[in-house]
Amino acid sequence: MKMKLKQWASVAEIIGAFAVVISLVYVGIQVNDSAGAVRSASANDASVALQAFYLQLGSDRETSSIVYRGLTSEQALTNEEEYQFLMVLHGAFLGFQNSYLLAEEGTIDEELLNSLKINVANIHRLPGMKRYWRQRRGYLHSGFVAWVDRVSVEATESTMDLYKLPD
């Protein structure tokens, strides 16, 4: 039995429809894989940035001393030291903010944000943090500022000896 041109066109249309469905399934799988890769890369970037910050801070005795004294001191440091202290802390909070925003959009896992919450909770009551927050909070995303304020209110006591005020 010979098929007419119209019948061949119908067969081709059915095959084309299957091809489109298969292509869409394939694209969906690729997009899902790509989203996972983006989440993984974002979490890695956030972790690497914080790791670099802590390594730099811990490796430089002068900066480490200034940040520690800045956090624990009731009074501002010298003008130059206070400026350095505020900029170092602001650099850390920009990294925290980045992780917060990525967690809000679902790009990184909530667990990373929870580890940042612990950091914020541990330093919220320190005098230098209060000075920093009063001066620099306006430079940060309003959603992040509200989150830090919430974390600060919820926290009752530092869980890390490192952040306890000196006697």
C-alpha positions as CSV (number, residue, x, y, z in Angstrom):
1,M,0.0,0.0,0.0
2,K,1.4,3.3,-1.1
3,M,1.0,6.3,1.2
4,K,0.0,9.6,-0.2
5,L,1.8,12.8,0.4
6,K,-0.8,13.9,3.0
7,Q,-0.3,10.7,5.0
8,W,3.5,11.2,4.9
9,A,3.0,14.7,6.2
10,S,0.9,13.4,9.1
11,V,3.6,10.8,10.0
12,A,6.3,13.5,9.8
13,E,4.2,15.8,12.0
14,I,3.8,13.0,14.6
15,I,7.6,12.3,14.6
16,G,8.3,16.0,14.8
17,A,6.0,16.3,17.9
18,F,7.8,13.4,19.6
19,A,11.2,15.1,18.8
20,V,10.0,18.4,20.3
21,V,8.9,16.6,23.5
22,I,12.2,14.7,23.7
23,S,14.1,17.9,23.2
24,L,12.1,19.7,25.9
25,V,12.8,16.8,28.4
26,Y,16.5,17.0,27.5
27,V,16.6,20.8,28.0
28,G,14.8,20.4,31.3
29,I,17.4,17.9,32.5
30,Q,20.2,20.2,31.4
31,V,18.7,23.2,33.2
32,N,18.3,21.3,36.4
33,D,21.9,20.1,36.2
34,S,23.0,23.7,35.5
35,A,21.1,25.0,38.4
36,G,22.8,22.5,40.7
37,A,26.1,23.5,39.4
38,V,25.4,27.2,40.0
39,R,24.3,26.5,43.6
40,S,27.4,24.5,44.2
41,A,29.7,27.2,42.7
42,S,27.9,29.9,44.7
43,A,28.3,28.0,48.0
44,N,31.9,27.4,47.2
45,D,32.6,31.1,46.3
46,A,30.9,32.2,49.5
47,S,33.0,29.7,51.6
48,V,36.2,30.6,49.8
49,A,35.6,34.4,50.4
50,L,35.0,33.9,54.1
51,Q,37.9,31.5,54.4
52,A,40.2,34.0,52.7
53,F,39.0,36.8,55.1
54,Y,39.6,34.7,58.2
55,L,43.0,33.5,56.9
56,Q,44.1,37.0,56.2
57,L,42.8,38.3,59.5
58,G,44.4,35.5,61.4
59,S,47.7,35.7,59.5
60,D,48.3,39.4,60.0
61,R,49.1,40.1,63.7
62,E,48.6,43.9,63.4
63,T,45.2,43.7,61.7
64,S,44.1,40.9,64.0
65,S,45.1,43.0,67.0
66,I,43.3,46.0,65.7
67,V,40.1,44.0,65.0
68,Y,40.1,42.4,68.4
69,R,40.7,45.6,70.2
70,G,38.2,47.3,68.0
71,L,35.5,44.7,68.8
72,T,36.1,44.6,72.5
73,S,36.9,48.3,73.2
74,E,34.2,50.7,74.6
75,Q,36.1,53.6,73.0
76,A,37.1,54.1,69.4
77,L,40.7,53.3,68.6
78,T,43.0,55.9,67.0
79,N,41.5,57.4,63.9
80,E,43.6,55.2,61.6
81,E,43.0,52.1,63.6
82,E,39.3,52.7,63.9
83,Y,39.1,53.3,60.1
84,Q,40.9,50.0,59.5
85,F,38.8,48.2,62.0
86,L,35.5,49.4,60.5
87,M,36.7,48.6,56.9
88,V,37.8,45.1,57.9
89,L,34.5,44.4,59.7
90,H,32.6,45.9,56.8
91,G,34.4,43.6,54.4
92,A,33.3,40.7,56.5
93,F,29.7,41.9,56.6
94,L,29.6,42.4,52.8
95,G,30.5,38.7,52.5
96,F,27.9,37.8,55.1
97,Q,25.4,39.9,53.2
98,N,26.3,38.1,49.9
99,S,25.6,34.8,51.5
100,Y,22.4,36.0,53.0
101,L,21.1,37.2,49.6
102,L,22.2,34.0,47.9
103,A,20.3,32.0,50.6
104,E,17.2,34.2,50.2
105,E,17.1,33.4,46.5
106,G,17.7,29.7,47.2
107,T,21.1,29.7,45.5
108,I,23.0,28.4,48.5
109,D,21.9,26.1,51.3
110,E,20.4,27.5,54.5
111,E,23.1,25.8,56.6
112,L,25.7,28.2,55.4
113,L,23.5,31.1,56.4
114,N,23.0,29.4,59.8
115,S,26.8,29.4,60.3
116,L,26.8,33.1,59.6
117,K,24.0,33.6,62.1
118,I,26.2,32.1,64.8
119,N,29.0,34.5,63.9
120,V,26.7,37.5,64.1
121,A,25.1,36.2,67.3
122,N,28.6,35.9,68.9
123,I,29.7,39.4,68.2
124,H,26.4,41.4,68.4
125,R,26.9,42.5,72.0
126,L,30.5,43.6,71.7
127,P,31.0,47.4,71.9
128,G,32.9,47.6,68.6
129,M,30.2,45.8,66.8
130,K,27.7,48.3,68.1
131,R,29.9,51.1,66.8
132,Y,30.3,49.4,63.5
133,W,26.6,48.7,63.1
134,R,25.6,52.3,64.0
135,Q,28.0,53.7,61.4
136,R,27.8,51.2,58.5
137,R,24.4,49.5,58.5
138,G,23.1,52.1,56.1
139,Y,25.5,50.8,53.4
140,L,23.9,47.3,53.5
141,H,20.8,45.7,51.9
142,S,17.7,46.5,54.0
143,G,16.7,42.8,54.1
144,F,20.1,41.8,55.4
145,V,20.0,44.6,58.0
146,A,16.7,43.4,59.3
147,W,18.0,39.8,59.5
148,V,21.1,41.0,61.5
149,D,18.9,43.0,63.8
150,R,16.7,40.0,64.3
151,V,19.7,37.7,65.0
152,S,21.1,40.2,67.4
153,V,17.9,40.4,69.4
154,E,17.4,36.6,69.5
155,A,21.0,36.0,70.7
156,T,21.4,35.9,74.4
157,E,25.0,34.9,75.1
158,S,28.1,34.3,73.1
159,T,28.8,30.6,72.6
160,M,32.5,31.2,71.8
161,D,35.1,32.1,74.3
162,L,37.0,34.0,71.6
163,Y,34.2,36.7,71.7
164,K,33.9,37.0,75.4
165,L,34.8,40.4,76.8
166,P,38.2,40.6,78.5
167,D,38.1,41.0,82.3
